[in-house]
Amino acid sequence: MKLNLIRPLAFFDLEATGINIGADRIVEISVIKLHPDGSEEVKTWRINPEMPIPIESSLIHGIYDEHIKDEPTFKAIAPLVAEFIDNSDLAGFNSNKFDIPMLMEEFLRAGVLFDLDNRHFVDVQNIFHQMEQRTLKAAYQFYCSKDIINAHSAEADTRATMEVLLAQIERYENQEWEDKKGNKSIPVVNHVEGLHKFTNLNRPVDFAGRLAFNEAGEEVFNFGKHKGKKVEDIFNIEPSYYSWMMQGDFPLYTKRKLEGIYKRWNDKKQAERQQKAAQPKPVAQEIARPEAQKPALQRTFNKPFENKPFKKKEEPAAPVNEDMLKLLADKFKKGL
């Protein structure tokens, strides 16, 4: 069966020193680039992780320290990997939770810009788990009736993943599926955009699952005490949470996406401040009040000045005494 592609779809698988996205390193990466015309390009790189490979990891993928001691570092091959998959959508098995964030971590650590925006991501494991709930080995047996030869080598797992997707599309053609809300659809289609939507139902922002989109398309925290709350709302009430995450042990790609949200939020706040500062301030004006409502002192000073003669204050008359009578008698005698 041929995949209906508009642009190349790069199936890839990583083998690593462990599963800690922030601390572990890639030791092997294999990519099968499937073109719209059905042709393939295959590239596999062994990588020196610049750290010892734990024995428990080596027992799984079969790559030991002596196998990669002379191989190039990821920083040395990062431009080649980025160029090879640059024009492609990405597909893998558990790729949304592990391979893509691990790859982005290595790109960022190497200083190579690789943009995930405007790409589609098809996680074959999500189709499998949501339709059958199994593992890659069981999926390969279930869908393709085959056993993986040389399991846990990057190329063998990558090819098995590609064959499983082709078988899934054929098997689930026109098959109805019901989500947790009771909505029914036919999600497994021969179209990468449709597969992208079905394998990204949890709508992650950063692939590591620390940030996700809610139903309104807004970024929310997907862990901890603020799980389910909008990122910008937390910036408003607890801006120190941003600093805590940026300084904490979180994947670099998670920090990069968080930084972008913080910049957008901060730009919005600055624009609001500038708009507020640009508004004219209201001029203070005295509210006209009826004369009777003004204080008595204000009413007095508000009246025009009247030029009236000064009146001396009259004092009460003193009582008549003997001295006053004697003076009157003497005055009348002189007048006679």
Sine and cosine of phi, psi and omega as CSV:
sin_phi,cos_phi,sin_psi,cos_psi,sin_omega,cos_omega
0.00,0.00,0.65,-0.76,-0.03,-1.00
-0.98,-0.21,0.74,-0.68,0.05,-1.00
-0.95,0.31,0.63,-0.77,0.05,-1.00
-1.00,0.06,0.98,-0.18,-0.10,-0.99
-0.90,-0.44,0.60,-0.80,0.14,-0.99
-1.00,-0.10,-0.58,0.81,0.07,-1.00
-0.66,-0.75,0.17,-0.99,-0.06,-1.00
-0.85,0.53,0.53,-0.85,0.08,-1.00
-0.88,-0.47,0.90,-0.45,-0.06,-1.00
-0.99,-0.11,0.96,-0.29,0.14,-0.99
-0.99,0.15,0.76,-0.65,0.02,-1.00
-0.57,-0.82,0.39,-0.92,0.01,-1.00
-0.61,-0.80,0.61,-0.79,0.02,-1.00
-0.90,-0.43,0.59,-0.81,0.27,-0.96
-0.92,-0.40,0.65,-0.76,-0.15,-0.99
-0.66,-0.75,0.08,-1.00,0.03,-1.00
-0.96,0.27,-0.28,0.96,-0.01,-1.00
0.00,-1.00,-0.24,-0.97,-0.08,-1.00
-0.92,-0.39,0.13,0.99,0.07,-1.00
-0.99,0.12,0.96,-0.29,-0.12,-0.99
-0.87,0.50,-0.61,0.79,-0.04,-1.00
-0.98,0.19,-0.41,0.91,-0.12,-0.99
-0.93,-0.37,-0.52,0.85,-0.08,-1.00
-1.00,0.08,0.18,-0.98,-0.11,-0.99
-0.74,-0.67,0.42,-0.91,0.02,-1.00
-0.98,0.21,0.68,-0.74,0.09,-1.00
-0.92,-0.40,-0.31,0.95,0.06,-1.00
-0.40,-0.92,0.63,-0.78,0.09,-1.00
-0.67,-0.74,0.74,-0.67,0.04,-1.00
-0.79,-0.62,0.70,-0.72,-0.05,-1.00
-0.78,-0.63,0.78,-0.62,0.19,-0.98
-0.94,-0.33,0.93,-0.36,-0.03,-1.00
-1.00,-0.09,0.95,-0.31,-0.05,-1.00
-1.00,-0.09,0.85,-0.52,-0.06,-1.00
-1.00,-0.03,0.37,-0.93,0.00,-1.00
-0.83,0.56,-0.47,0.88,0.00,-1.00
-0.99,0.12,0.03,1.00,0.03,-1.00
1.00,-0.07,-0.12,0.99,0.01,-1.00
-0.97,0.23,0.36,-0.93,-0.05,-1.00
-0.81,-0.58,0.49,-0.87,0.23,-0.97
-0.79,-0.61,0.73,-0.68,-0.04,-1.00
-0.84,-0.54,0.77,-0.63,0.07,-1.00
-0.69,-0.73,0.68,-0.73,0.03,-1.00
-0.73,-0.69,0.74,-0.67,0.03,-1.00
-0.84,-0.54,0.75,-0.66,0.24,-0.97
-1.00,-0.03,0.61,-0.79,-0.17,-0.99
-0.73,-0.68,0.68,-0.73,0.13,-0.99
-0.99,0.16,0.91,-0.41,-0.08,-1.00
-0.98,0.21,-0.09,1.00,-0.01,-1.00
0.87,0.48,0.50,0.87,0.08,-1.00
-0.34,-0.94,0.44,-0.90,0.01,-1.00
-0.90,0.43,0.58,-0.81,0.08,-1.00
-1.00,0.02,0.86,-0.52,0.03,-1.00
-0.85,0.53,0.59,-0.80,-0.08,-1.00
-0.88,0.47,-0.56,0.83,0.00,-1.00
-0.91,0.41,-0.52,0.85,0.06,-1.00
-0.96,0.27,-0.65,0.76,0.01,-1.00
-0.88,0.47,-0.59,0.81,0.00,-1.00
-0.91,0.41,-0.42,0.91,0.00,-1.00
-0.99,0.14,-0.80,0.61,-0.10,-0.99
-0.98,-0.18,-0.10,0.99,0.10,-0.99
0.98,0.21,0.22,0.98,0.01,-1.00
-0.96,-0.28,0.85,-0.53,-0.03,-1.00
-0.92,-0.39,0.21,-0.98,-0.06,-1.00
-0.80,0.60,-0.65,0.76,-0.05,-1.00
-0.93,0.38,-0.35,0.94,-0.01,-1.00
-0.97,0.25,-0.40,0.92,-0.12,-0.99
-0.83,-0.55,0.14,0.99,-0.06,-1.00
-0.90,0.44,-0.44,0.90,0.00,-1.00
-0.97,-0.25,0.13,0.99,-0.01,-1.00
-0.99,0.11,0.36,-0.93,0.02,-1.00
-0.94,0.35,0.38,-0.92,0.09,-1.00
-0.97,0.24,0.26,-0.97,0.02,-1.00
-0.89,0.45,-0.60,0.80,0.00,-1.00
-0.85,0.53,-0.56,0.83,-0.02,-1.00
-0.95,0.31,-0.57,0.82,-0.05,-1.00
-0.98,-0.19,-0.12,0.99,-0.07,-1.00
-0.80,0.60,-0.70,0.71,0.03,-1.00
-0.87,0.49,-0.57,0.82,0.00,-1.00
-0.93,0.37,-0.68,0.73,0.00,-1.00
-0.90,0.43,-0.72,0.69,-0.01,-1.00
-0.88,0.48,-0.65,0.76,0.00,-1.00
-0.92,0.38,-0.61,0.79,-0.07,-1.00
-0.92,0.39,-0.61,0.80,-0.06,-1.00
-0.96,-0.28,0.17,0.98,-0.15,-0.99
-0.86,0.51,-0.65,0.76,-0.07,-1.00
-0.99,-0.11,0.35,0.94,-0.16,-0.99
-0.90,-0.44,0.46,-0.89,0.32,-0.95
-0.98,0.19,0.27,-0.96,-0.10,-0.99
-0.87,-0.49,0.61,-0.79,0.02,-1.00
-0.63,-0.78,0.50,-0.86,0.03,-1.00
-0.13,-0.99,-0.07,-1.00,0.03,-1.00
-0.94,-0.34,0.93,-0.38,-0.16,-0.99
0.91,0.41,0.44,0.90,-0.09,-1.00
-0.94,0.34,-0.53,0.85,-0.02,-1.00
-0.92,0.40,-0.56,0.83,-0.05,-1.00
-1.00,-0.06,-0.42,0.91,-0.07,-1.00
-0.82,-0.58,-0.88,0.47,-0.17,-0.98
-0.90,0.44,-0.71,0.70,-0.02,-1.00
-0.92,0.39,-0.77,0.64,0.04,-1.00
-0.89,0.46,-0.58,0.81,0.04,-1.00
-0.91,0.41,-0.68,0.73,0.03,-1.00
-0.90,0.44,-0.69,0.72,0.02,-1.00
-0.90,0.44,-0.59,0.81,0.04,-1.00
-0.88,0.48,-0.69,0.72,0.01,-1.00
-0.93,0.38,-0.65,0.76,0.04,-1.00
-0.87,0.50,-0.73,0.69,-0.02,-1.00
-0.91,0.41,-0.63,0.77,0.02,-1.00
-0.90,0.43,-0.55,0.83,0.00,-1.00
-1.00,0.09,-0.12,0.99,0.00,-1.00
0.97,0.23,0.39,0.92,0.01,-1.00
-0.98,-0.21,0.83,-0.56,-0.02,-1.00
-0.98,0.18,0.88,-0.48,0.07,-1.00
-0.72,-0.69,0.92,-0.39,-0.13,-0.99
-1.00,-0.01,0.80,-0.60,0.03,-1.00
-1.00,-0.03,-0.17,0.99,-0.01,-1.00
-0.90,0.43,0.54,-0.84,0.05,-1.00
0.90,0.44,0.42,0.91,0.12,-0.99
-0.92,-0.38,0.34,-0.94,0.13,-0.99
-0.96,-0.29,0.53,-0.85,-0.04,-1.00
-0.79,-0.62,0.86,-0.51,-0.01,-1.00
-0.93,-0.37,0.94,-0.35,0.04,-1.00
-0.99,-0.15,0.97,-0.25,-0.07,-1.00
-0.89,0.45,-0.53,0.85,0.02,-1.00
-0.89,0.45,-0.59,0.80,0.00,-1.00
-0.91,0.43,-0.64,0.77,0.08,-1.00
-0.88,0.48,-0.73,0.69,-0.04,-1.00
-0.89,0.46,-0.76,0.65,-0.05,-1.00
-0.91,0.42,-0.61,0.80,-0.03,-1.00
-0.98,0.22,-0.37,0.93,0.00,-1.00
-0.97,-0.23,-0.54,0.84,-0.10,-0.99
-0.73,-0.68,-0.38,0.93,-0.01,-1.00
0.87,0.50,0.89,0.45,0.02,-1.00
-0.71,-0.71,-0.25,-0.97,0.03,-1.00
-0.93,-0.37,0.11,-0.99,-0.03,-1.00
-0.88,0.48,-0.69,0.72,0.00,-1.00
-0.88,0.48,-0.71,0.71,0.02,-1.00
-0.93,0.38,-0.58,0.81,0.01,-1.00
-0.90,0.44,-0.69,0.73,-0.01,-1.00
-0.90,0.44,-0.65,0.76,0.03,-1.00
-0.94,0.34,-0.66,0.75,-0.06,-1.00
-0.92,0.38,-0.74,0.67,-0.10,-1.00
-1.00,0.04,-0.57,0.82,-0.13,-0.99
-0.93,-0.36,-0.11,0.99,-0.03,-1.00
0.83,0.56,0.65,0.76,0.01,-1.00
-0.72,-0.70,0.36,-0.93,0.16,-0.99
-0.97,-0.25,0.62,-0.79,0.00,-1.00
-0.96,0.29,0.86,-0.52,0.09,-1.00
-1.00,0.10,0.76,-0.65,-0.03,-1.00
0.88,0.47,0.76,0.64,0.00,-1.00
-0.85,0.53,0.53,-0.85,-0.01,-1.00
0.95,0.31,0.17,0.98,0.31,-0.95
-1.00,0.04,0.57,-0.82,-0.14,-0.99
-0.86,0.51,-0.70,0.72,-0.08,-1.00
-0.94,0.33,-0.63,0.77,0.00,-1.00
-0.90,0.44,-0.68,0.73,0.02,-1.00
-0.92,0.38,-0.60,0.80,0.00,-1.00
-0.91,0.41,-0.70,0.72,-0.01,-1.00
-0.92,0.39,-0.62,0.78,0.05,-1.00
-0.89,0.46,-0.65,0.76,0.04,-1.00
-0.87,0.49,-0.70,0.71,-0.01,-1.00
-0.89,0.45,-0.69,0.73,-0.02,-1.00
-0.93,0.38,-0.58,0.82,0.03,-1.00
-0.90,0.43,-0.68,0.73,0.01,-1.00
-0.87,0.49,-0.70,0.72,0.01,-1.00
-0.87,0.50,-0.66,0.75,0.01,-1.00
-0.94,0.35,-0.58,0.81,0.02,-1.00
-0.89,0.45,-0.70,0.71,-0.01,-1.00
-0.87,0.49,-0.65,0.76,0.00,-1.00
-0.95,0.32,-0.66,0.75,-0.06,-1.00
-0.93,0.37,-0.66,0.76,-0.12,-0.99
-0.99,-0.16,0.30,0.95,0.04,-1.00
-0.86,0.51,0.83,-0.55,0.02,-1.00
0.91,0.41,0.25,0.97,0.02,-1.00
-1.00,0.05,0.76,-0.65,-0.04,-1.00
-0.99,0.17,0.58,-0.82,0.02,-1.00
-0.72,-0.69,0.60,-0.80,-0.01,-1.00
-0.89,-0.45,0.79,-0.61,0.00,-1.00
-0.99,0.10,-0.06,-1.00,-0.09,-1.00
-0.92,0.39,-0.34,0.94,0.01,-1.00
-1.00,-0.06,0.02,1.00,0.01,-1.00
1.00,0.00,0.08,1.00,0.04,-1.00
-0.98,0.21,0.74,-0.67,-0.04,-1.00
-0.96,-0.29,0.60,-0.80,0.01,-1.00
-0.38,-0.93,0.11,-0.99,0.13,-0.99
-0.91,-0.42,1.00,0.01,-0.22,-0.98
-1.00,0.09,-0.47,0.88,-0.07,-1.00
-1.00,0.02,0.99,-0.16,-0.09,-1.00
-0.83,-0.55,0.30,-0.96,0.02,-1.00
-1.00,0.05,0.88,0.47,-0.03,-1.00
-0.39,-0.92,0.81,-0.59,-0.12,-0.99
-0.90,0.44,-0.61,0.79,0.00,-1.00
-0.89,0.45,-0.66,0.75,0.04,-1.00
-0.91,0.41,-0.65,0.76,0.04,-1.00
-0.91,0.41,-0.59,0.81,0.06,-1.00
-0.86,0.51,-0.73,0.69,-0.02,-1.00
-0.90,0.44,-0.66,0.75,-0.06,-1.00
-0.95,0.32,-0.54,0.84,-0.03,-1.00
-1.00,-0.06,0.12,0.99,0.07,-1.00
-0.77,-0.64,0.69,0.72,-0.06,-1.00
-0.90,0.43,-0.49,0.87,0.01,-1.00
-0.99,0.15,-0.04,1.00,0.13,-0.99
0.76,0.65,0.87,0.49,0.00,-1.00
-0.94,0.33,0.50,-0.87,0.10,-0.99
-1.00,-0.03,-0.62,0.78,-0.16,-0.99
-0.88,-0.47,0.07,1.00,-0.01,-1.00
0.94,0.34,-0.51,0.86,0.06,-1.00
-0.97,0.23,-0.19,0.98,0.09,-1.00
1.00,0.05,0.13,0.99,0.04,-1.00
-0.97,0.23,-0.49,0.87,0.01,-1.00
-0.81,-0.59,0.60,-0.80,0.00,-1.00
-0.57,-0.82,0.24,-0.97,0.09,-1.00
-1.00,-0.08,0.66,-0.75,0.14,-0.99
-1.00,0.08,-0.07,-1.00,-0.07,-1.00
-0.90,0.43,-0.39,0.92,0.01,-1.00
-1.00,0.04,0.04,1.00,0.00,-1.00
0.99,0.15,0.30,0.95,-0.01,-1.00
-0.98,-0.17,0.59,-0.81,0.01,-1.00
-0.95,0.30,0.74,-0.68,0.06,-1.00
-0.76,-0.65,0.42,-0.91,0.11,-0.99
-0.96,0.28,0.62,-0.79,-0.06,-1.00
-0.89,-0.46,0.43,0.90,0.01,-1.00
-0.35,-0.94,0.24,-0.97,0.18,-0.98
0.93,0.37,-0.32,-0.95,-0.13,-0.99
-0.94,0.35,-0.33,0.94,-0.01,-1.00
-0.96,-0.28,0.35,0.94,-0.03,-1.00
-0.85,0.53,0.77,-0.64,0.01,-1.00
1.00,0.03,-0.14,0.99,-0.02,-1.00
-1.00,-0.04,0.55,-0.84,-0.02,-1.00
-0.91,0.41,0.68,-0.73,-0.05,-1.00
-0.87,0.50,-0.70,0.71,-0.04,-1.00
-0.91,0.41,-0.54,0.84,0.05,-1.00
-0.90,0.43,-0.63,0.78,0.02,-1.00
-0.94,0.35,-0.59,0.81,0.08,-1.00
-0.86,0.51,-0.57,0.82,-0.02,-1.00
-0.94,0.35,-0.65,0.76,-0.12,-0.99
-0.99,-0.16,-0.39,0.92,-0.01,-1.00
-0.57,-0.82,0.95,0.32,-0.06,-1.00
-0.88,0.47,-0.36,0.93,0.01,-1.00
-0.93,0.37,-0.30,0.95,0.01,-1.00
-0.90,0.44,-0.55,0.84,0.06,-1.00
-0.89,0.46,-0.73,0.68,0.00,-1.00
-0.89,0.45,-0.63,0.78,0.00,-1.00
-0.88,0.48,-0.69,0.73,0.00,-1.00
-0.94,0.34,-0.65,0.76,-0.03,-1.00
-0.92,0.39,-0.47,0.88,0.02,-1.00
-1.00,-0.07,-0.15,0.99,-0.08,-1.00
-1.00,0.05,-0.01,-1.00,-0.04,-1.00
-1.00,0.04,0.92,0.38,0.05,-1.00
-0.91,-0.42,0.47,-0.88,0.02,-1.00
-0.83,0.56,0.54,-0.84,-0.02,-1.00
-0.87,0.49,-0.58,0.82,-0.02,-1.00
-0.94,0.34,-0.56,0.83,0.10,-0.99
-0.88,0.48,-0.70,0.72,0.01,-1.00
-0.91,0.42,-0.60,0.80,0.01,-1.00
-0.90,0.44,-0.70,0.71,0.01,-1.00
-0.92,0.38,-0.63,0.77,0.03,-1.00
-0.90,0.44,-0.63,0.77,0.03,-1.00
-0.88,0.48,-0.64,0.77,0.03,-1.00
-0.90,0.44,-0.66,0.76,0.03,-1.00
-0.91,0.41,-0.67,0.75,-0.01,-1.00
-0.90,0.44,-0.66,0.75,0.01,-1.00
-0.89,0.45,-0.69,0.72,0.03,-1.00
-0.88,0.48,-0.70,0.72,0.02,-1.00
-0.89,0.45,-0.70,0.72,-0.03,-1.00
-0.91,0.41,-0.65,0.76,0.04,-1.00
-0.88,0.48,-0.63,0.77,0.01,-1.00
-0.90,0.43,-0.66,0.75,0.01,-1.00
-0.91,0.42,-0.67,0.74,0.01,-1.00
-0.91,0.42,-0.64,0.77,0.03,-1.00
-0.89,0.46,-0.63,0.78,0.03,-1.00
-0.91,0.42,-0.65,0.76,0.02,-1.00
-0.90,0.43,-0.69,0.72,0.00,-1.00
-0.90,0.44,-0.64,0.77,0.02,-1.00
-0.90,0.43,-0.65,0.76,0.01,-1.00
-0.92,0.39,-0.64,0.77,-0.01,-1.00
-0.93,0.37,-0.48,0.87,-0.04,-1.00
-0.98,0.20,-0.26,0.97,-0.01,-1.00
-0.95,0.31,0.71,-0.71,-0.01,-1.00
-0.91,0.42,0.64,-0.77,0.01,-1.00
-0.99,0.17,0.65,-0.76,0.00,-1.00
-0.92,0.40,0.67,-0.74,0.02,-1.00
-0.99,0.13,0.74,-0.67,-0.01,-1.00
-0.95,0.31,0.81,-0.59,0.01,-1.00
-0.79,-0.62,0.61,-0.79,0.04,-1.00
-0.97,0.26,0.75,-0.67,0.02,-1.00
-0.98,0.19,0.83,-0.56,0.00,-1.00
-0.90,0.43,0.75,-0.66,0.02,-1.00
-0.78,-0.62,0.52,-0.85,0.06,-1.00
-0.84,0.55,0.50,-0.86,-0.05,-1.00
-0.83,0.56,-0.61,0.79,-0.07,-1.00
-0.92,0.38,-0.39,0.92,-0.05,-1.00
-1.00,0.04,-0.15,0.99,-0.02,-1.00
-0.98,0.19,0.48,-0.88,0.06,-1.00
-0.85,0.52,0.48,-0.88,-0.06,-1.00
-0.85,0.52,-0.66,0.75,-0.02,-1.00
-0.90,0.45,-0.66,0.75,0.01,-1.00
-0.91,0.42,-0.61,0.79,0.02,-1.00
-0.90,0.43,-0.60,0.80,-0.01,-1.00
-0.91,0.42,-0.73,0.68,-0.06,-1.00
-0.97,0.26,-0.39,0.92,0.02,-1.00
-0.97,0.25,-0.30,0.96,0.00,-1.00
-0.96,0.27,0.58,-0.81,0.05,-1.00
-0.91,0.41,0.52,-0.85,-0.03,-1.00
-0.94,0.34,0.75,-0.66,0.02,-1.00
-0.94,-0.33,0.80,-0.60,-0.03,-1.00
-1.00,0.07,1.00,0.10,-0.01,-1.00
-0.95,-0.33,0.54,-0.84,0.02,-1.00
-0.90,0.44,0.55,-0.83,-0.05,-1.00
-0.98,0.22,0.78,-0.62,0.04,-1.00
-0.97,-0.24,0.81,-0.59,0.05,-1.00
-0.96,0.26,0.64,-0.77,-0.02,-1.00
-0.93,0.38,0.82,-0.57,0.01,-1.00
-0.96,0.26,0.70,-0.71,0.01,-1.00
-0.97,-0.24,0.50,-0.87,0.03,-1.00
-0.90,0.44,0.61,-0.79,-0.03,-1.00
-0.91,0.41,0.62,-0.79,0.03,-1.00
-0.97,0.26,0.55,-0.83,0.01,-1.00
-0.90,0.43,0.55,-0.83,0.00,-1.00
-0.95,0.32,0.74,-0.67,0.04,-1.00
-0.78,-0.63,-0.03,-1.00,-0.08,-1.00
-0.91,0.42,-0.62,0.79,-0.01,-1.00
-0.88,0.48,-0.69,0.72,0.00,-1.00
-0.89,0.45,-0.65,0.76,0.02,-1.00
-0.90,0.43,-0.65,0.76,0.00,-1.00
-0.90,0.45,-0.66,0.75,0.01,-1.00
-0.91,0.41,-0.62,0.78,0.02,-1.00
-0.91,0.41,-0.65,0.76,-0.01,-1.00
-0.90,0.43,-0.69,0.72,0.03,-1.00
-0.88,0.47,-0.63,0.78,-0.01,-1.00
-0.90,0.43,-0.71,0.71,-0.01,-1.00
-0.91,0.41,-0.59,0.81,0.03,-1.00
-0.89,0.46,-0.65,0.76,0.02,-1.00
-0.93,0.37,-0.51,0.86,0.00,-1.00
-0.96,0.30,-0.44,0.90,0.03,-1.00
-0.98,0.18,0.00,0.00,0.00,0.00
